[in-house]
Amino acid sequence: VPAFDENAANIYTAAELGWISGGTVFEPTREILQNEALKILLSVMGYGPMAEAQGGFPAGYRKIAASIDMTEDIGTDGDTVSADDATLLVFRALTAPIPKQTIYGEKQRFETGYEDLLSILYNVRHEKGRVTATPYNVLHGSEPENLTEIMEIDGTKYDSTLASWDLLGAGVRAYIRDEGETAARDRVVYLRDLTERRRIDLSDVIDKNGNAVQYWDESGTKKRRISLAADCSFLLNGRKVTENIDSLFVPGCGEIVFAKSERSSEIDTVYINRYSYITVGRTDYVNETVSDRNSYEYLLDFSDALYCIDAEGSASDYKNLSAGECFRVIKSNDSQLIVLKKVSEKVEGVITRIADDQLYIDGAEYQLSEYCRATALTEWKAG
């Protein structure tokens, strides 16, 4: 590699550290092989000496990679690395335990389980547990006095700016930035759900009988069945429900999310999210209210909404709302607004037919929600 090449400094440094090996050709644009990617990442992580002691490249590196689950669910050893595999490998390289040399010399020894690159490079620690409280919803029955942005994981509270309203009780990975010597509490900077999930539309539910729920699959032609744990928790619009459970599983506008923790072989948490839609009519920033264009007597106090988010999922201020915008609304049993998400999807065309709860636009069939049938259907005409 010529010294004046823009990548020369990084390449020479990587070679000196043993992360890459010298060769007779320079191929910076060639697709990288999985074995090559593993050697680079494991060397960066400090596993180079251990891999060399077990046979070197490539067998020794693959042994080490398999022992720390680096290669699970990625391609075979002769494959080039896809973008998805590269993302997964780098994620694992950041969060896998890195070795620490405890004995030097001929009898060198390494131990793992001390730190990972995430904590060394970014001062972020990686924790795993179950969400036990959110700002507005707690399983143990007590609500915080103020709706501060907190996330409680296994009983420990952290500051958070996450709109993770449906994670209560779920198994998660949390990435927590250590604030160090500052007075601020540690902050959750990223959260990833670890549960196995299945989502179905409420309109596809057939029935719930005992600890089983039947529903239509995506084709609408085959019945599916899913089993629930005997002590399954049910959360309706973000709040735990313990009575009249079967009555929650009726078709409507919304979705059901089945969640299974790593500790359970059955579904142990069911989120039932029912929602309606509002179209902004009038705004009153003095009283901090917005009226639904389809129901002018219905005023929404947006200042009390826990999460008002735009179509991309980012936080939004109710004062930025404009007349005619549509929002999907989820309310709790006590009428507390939980989530208001802007709807940006549009279907444009000619209405070719209207039949019962179905609408045909340019010949394509669309299912209408109860809210839509009640508020807008009378205004629509074929043609």
C-alpha positions in Angstrom: 0.0 0.0 0.0 1.6 3.3 -1.0 2.2 5.6 1.9 0.3 8.4 0.2 -2.9 6.3 0.0 -5.8 7.8 2.0 -6.2 4.6 3.9 -2.5 3.9 4.5 -2.3 5.0 8.1 -5.2 2.8 9.2 -3.9 -0.2 7.1 -0.3 0.1 8.4 -1.6 0.3 12.0 -3.9 -2.7 11.6 -1.0 -4.7 10.1 1.4 -3.7 12.9 -1.3 -4.9 15.5 -1.7 -8.2 13.7 -5.4 -7.6 12.8 -4.6 -8.1 9.1 -1.7 -9.8 7.2 0.5 -8.5 4.5 0.1 -9.7 0.9 1.3 -9.2 -2.6 -1.8 -7.4 -3.9 -4.0 -4.5 -2.6 -7.7 -5.1 -3.0 -9.6 -2.6 -0.9 -12.9 -3.1 -2.9 -12.9 -6.9 -2.9 -15.8 -8.4 -0.9 -14.5 -9.7 2.4 -14.8 -13.4 3.3 -16.3 -14.5 6.6 -13.1 -16.1 7.8 -11.3 -12.8 7.1 -13.9 -10.8 9.0 -13.7 -13.1 12.0 -9.9 -12.8 12.1 -10.1 -9.0 12.0 -12.8 -8.7 14.6 -11.4 -11.3 17.0 -8.0 -9.7 16.8 -9.4 -6.3 17.6 -11.2 -7.9 20.6 -7.9 -9.4 21.8 -8.5 -13.1 20.9 -5.6 -13.2 18.4 -3.1 -15.1 20.7 -5.8 -17.6 21.8 -6.8 -18.2 18.2 -3.2 -18.6 17.1 -2.6 -21.2 19.9 -5.5 -23.2 18.6 -4.3 -23.5 15.0 -4.2 -20.0 13.7 -6.1 -18.8 10.6 -8.7 -19.9 9.8 -9.5 -22.9 12.0 -8.3 -21.3 15.3 -10.3 -18.2 14.8 -13.4 -20.1 13.9 -13.1 -22.2 17.1 -12.9 -19.0 19.2 -15.7 -17.4 17.3 -18.0 -20.5 17.8 -17.2 -20.5 21.6 -18.5 -16.9 22.0 -21.4 -17.4 19.6 -20.0 -15.0 17.0 -21.0 -17.3 14.0 -24.5 -18.2 15.1 -27.1 -17.6 12.3 -24.6 -16.2 9.7 -23.3 -17.8 6.5 -20.8 -20.6 6.1 -17.1 -20.1 6.4 -16.5 -19.7 2.6 -19.1 -17.1 2.1 -18.5 -13.4 1.6 -20.0 -11.3 4.3 -23.4 -9.7 3.5 -24.3 -6.3 4.9 -26.7 -8.0 7.4 -24.0 -10.4 8.5 -21.5 -7.6 8.9 -23.9 -5.7 11.1 -24.5 -8.8 13.3 -20.8 -9.6 13.5 -19.9 -6.0 14.6 -22.7 -6.0 17.1 -21.5 -9.2 18.6 -17.9 -8.0 18.6 -19.0 -5.0 20.6 -21.0 -6.9 23.2 -19.2 -10.2 23.6 -16.8 -10.5 26.6 -13.2 -9.8 25.7 -10.2 -11.7 27.1 -7.9 -10.4 29.8 -4.4 -11.9 30.0 -3.7 -13.1 33.6 -0.5 -15.0 33.1 2.4 -14.0 30.8 5.4 -15.8 29.3 5.4 -19.4 28.1 2.5 -20.4 30.3 0.3 -17.4 29.2 -3.3 -17.6 30.3 -6.4 -15.6 29.4 -9.7 -15.2 31.1 -13.0 -13.7 29.9 -16.0 -12.1 31.4 -14.5 -8.8 32.5 -15.5 -6.1 30.0 -16.6 -5.7 26.4 -15.6 -3.2 23.7 -18.9 -1.3 24.1 -17.9 -0.4 27.7 -14.3 0.4 26.8 -15.0 2.5 23.8 -18.3 4.2 24.6 -18.7 3.9 28.4 -21.9 2.0 27.8 -22.8 -1.1 29.7 -25.0 -3.9 28.3 -27.6 -5.4 30.7 -30.2 -8.0 30.3 -33.5 -8.3 32.2 -37.2 -7.7 32.4 -38.9 -4.3 32.3 -40.7 -3.9 35.6 -41.9 -0.4 35.3 -42.4 2.5 32.9 -43.4 6.1 33.5 -47.2 5.3 33.3 -47.5 1.6 33.9 -46.2 -0.7 36.6 -46.9 -4.2 37.5 -46.5 -3.8 41.2 -49.4 -1.3 41.4 -47.8 2.0 42.3 -47.5 4.9 39.9 -44.8 7.5 40.0 -46.1 10.9 41.2 -44.7 12.7 38.1 -44.5 11.2 34.6 -40.8 11.5 34.4 -39.0 9.5 31.7 -37.8 6.5 33.6 -37.3 2.8 32.7 -37.1 0.2 35.5 -35.3 -3.0 34.6 -35.4 -5.8 37.2 -36.3 -3.3 39.9 -33.5 -0.8 39.1 -34.6 2.6 37.8 -32.8 4.4 34.9 -33.5 7.7 33.2 -34.8 7.2 29.7 -36.1 9.0 26.7 -37.5 5.9 25.0 -41.0 5.7 23.7 -41.1 2.0 24.7 -44.7 1.9 26.0 -45.4 -1.7 25.2 -42.3 -3.3 26.8 -43.6 -3.8 30.3 -42.7 -7.3 31.5 -40.8 -8.2 28.4 -37.3 -9.6 28.3 -34.9 -6.9 26.9 -31.3 -6.0 26.3 -30.6 -2.6 27.6 -27.7 -0.4 26.8 -27.0 2.0 29.6 -24.7 4.9 29.6 -22.8 5.3 32.8 -22.9 9.0 33.8 -19.8 8.5 35.9 -19.2 11.2 38.5 -22.2 13.4 37.5 -25.2 13.6 39.7 -27.5 12.3 36.9 -28.8 8.8 37.1 -27.6 6.3 34.6 -29.5 6.6 31.3 -30.9 4.0 28.9 -29.6 4.9 25.5 -30.9 2.0 23.5 -33.2 -0.9 24.2 -33.8 -4.0 22.3 -36.6 -6.5 22.9 -35.4 -10.0 23.4 -38.7 -11.8 23.4 -40.0 -13.9 20.6 -43.0 -12.1 19.3 -45.9 -12.7 17.0 -48.3 -9.9 16.0 -51.8 -10.4 14.7 -54.5 -8.0 13.7 -57.5 -7.9 16.1 -59.8 -8.4 13.1 -58.2 -11.8 12.5 -59.0 -13.1 16.0 -61.4 -16.1 16.0 -61.7 -16.7 19.7 -59.9 -17.4 23.0 -60.7 -20.6 24.8 -58.9 -21.3 28.0 -55.2 -20.9 27.4 -55.4 -20.9 23.6 -56.1 -18.2 21.1 -57.3 -19.0 17.5 -56.8 -16.6 14.7 -56.7 -16.5 10.9 -53.2 -16.4 9.3 -52.2 -13.7 6.8 -53.8 -15.4 3.9 -57.2 -15.4 5.8 -57.8 -19.0 4.9 -56.0 -21.1 7.5 -56.7 -21.2 11.3 -53.7 -20.9 13.6 -53.6 -21.6 17.3 -51.2 -20.2 20.0 -50.8 -21.4 23.5 -50.6 -19.1 26.6 -48.9 -19.8 29.9 -51.2 -20.5 32.8 -49.9 -17.4 34.6 -49.9 -15.2 31.4 -50.1 -11.4 32.0 -52.5 -9.4 29.8 -52.0 -5.7 29.1 -54.8 -3.7 27.5 -53.5 -0.5 26.0 -50.5 -0.5 28.3 -52.2 -1.5 31.6 -52.5 -4.8 33.2 -55.9 -6.5 33.2 -56.9 -9.3 35.5 -60.7 -9.6 34.9 -62.9 -10.6 31.9 -59.8 -11.6 29.9 -61.7 -13.5 27.2 -63.8 -10.4 26.4 -60.6 -8.6 25.3 -60.1 -11.0 22.3 -62.8 -9.7 20.0 -62.2 -8.4 16.5 -61.7 -4.7 16.4 -59.3 -2.0 15.4 -55.9 -2.8 16.8 -53.4 -5.6 17.2 -52.3 -8.3 19.6 -48.7 -9.0 20.4 -47.7 -12.3 21.9 -44.4 -12.2 23.8 -42.4 -15.1 25.2 -39.4 -14.5 27.5 -36.3 -16.6 27.4 -37.3 -18.2 30.6 -40.6 -19.6 29.3 -41.5 -22.1 26.6 -45.0 -20.6 26.3 -46.4 -17.1 25.7 -46.2 -15.3 29.1 -47.2 -11.7 28.1 -50.0 -10.6 25.8 -50.3 -7.0 24.7 -53.7 -6.0 23.4 -53.5 -2.6 21.7 -56.8 -1.1 20.7 -56.8 2.2 18.9 -58.8 4.7 17.0 -57.9 7.6 14.7 -58.4 11.3 15.0 -58.1 13.9 12.3 -57.0 17.3 13.6 -59.7 19.9 13.3 -59.1 22.9 15.5 -56.1 23.7 17.7 -56.2 25.7 20.9 -52.7 26.3 22.2 -53.9 28.5 25.0 -55.7 25.5 26.6 -53.4 23.0 24.9 -56.2 21.1 23.3 -56.9 19.7 19.8 -60.3 18.9 18.5 -61.1 15.8 16.4 -62.4 17.1 13.0 -64.9 14.2 13.0 -66.2 14.9 16.4 -65.9 18.5 17.4 -67.1 17.9 20.9 -64.2 15.6 21.5 -61.2 17.6 22.8 -57.8 16.0 23.3 -55.4 17.4 25.8 -52.2 16.8 24.0 -50.1 18.2 26.8 -50.9 15.2 28.9 -50.1 12.7 26.2 -47.1 10.5 27.2 -45.8 10.0 23.7 -46.7 12.1 20.7 -44.6 10.8 17.8 -44.4 11.6 14.1 -44.6 9.0 11.3 -40.9 8.1 11.6 -41.3 7.5 15.4 -39.5 10.6 16.6 -40.9 12.8 19.4 -43.2 15.5 18.2 -44.7 18.6 19.9 -48.4 19.0 19.8 -47.9 22.6 18.8 -46.5 21.5 15.5 -49.8 19.8 14.6 -51.7 21.1 11.6 -55.4 20.8 10.7 -56.1 17.8 8.6 -53.3 15.6 10.0 -54.4 12.1 11.0 -53.2 10.4 14.2 -53.6 6.9 15.5 -54.5 7.1 19.2 -54.1 4.5 22.0 -55.8 5.4 25.3 -55.6 3.5 28.6 -58.6 2.4 30.6 -58.6 5.6 32.6 -58.6 7.7 29.4 -54.9 8.7 29.8 -53.5 9.3 26.3 -50.6 6.9 25.9 -49.5 7.2 22.3 -50.4 9.5 19.4 -48.7 8.5 16.2 -48.9 10.5 13.0 -50.2 8.5 10.1 -48.5 9.3 6.8 -49.6 6.4 4.6 -52.0 7.4 1.8 -54.0 5.5 -0.7 -55.0 7.6 -3.7 -57.2 6.6 -6.6 -60.9 6.3 -7.6 -63.4 4.6 -5.4 -64.8 1.8 -7.6 -67.2 0.2 -5.1 -68.4 0.3 -1.5 -69.8 -2.9 0.1 -70.4 -3.3 3.9 -67.1 -2.7 5.6 -65.0 -3.0 2.5 -63.8 -0.3 0.1 -62.5 -0.8 -3.4 -60.1 1.8 -4.8 -59.0 1.2 -8.4 -60.3 -2.4 -8.0 -58.1 -3.1 -4.9 -60.0 -4.2 -1.7 -59.4 -2.4 1.6 -60.8 -3.3 5.0 -62.3 -0.4 7.0 -62.0 0.0 10.8 -65.1 0.5 12.9 -64.0 4.1 13.5 -63.7 4.7 9.7 -67.2 3.2 9.0 -68.7 5.3 11.8 -67.2 8.7 10.8 -66.3 8.8 7.1 -68.1 6.1 5.1 -71.3 8.1 4.6 -69.2 10.8 2.9 -67.7 8.5 0.3 -69.3 7.7 -3.0 -68.2 5.3 -5.8 -66.6 7.2 -8.7 
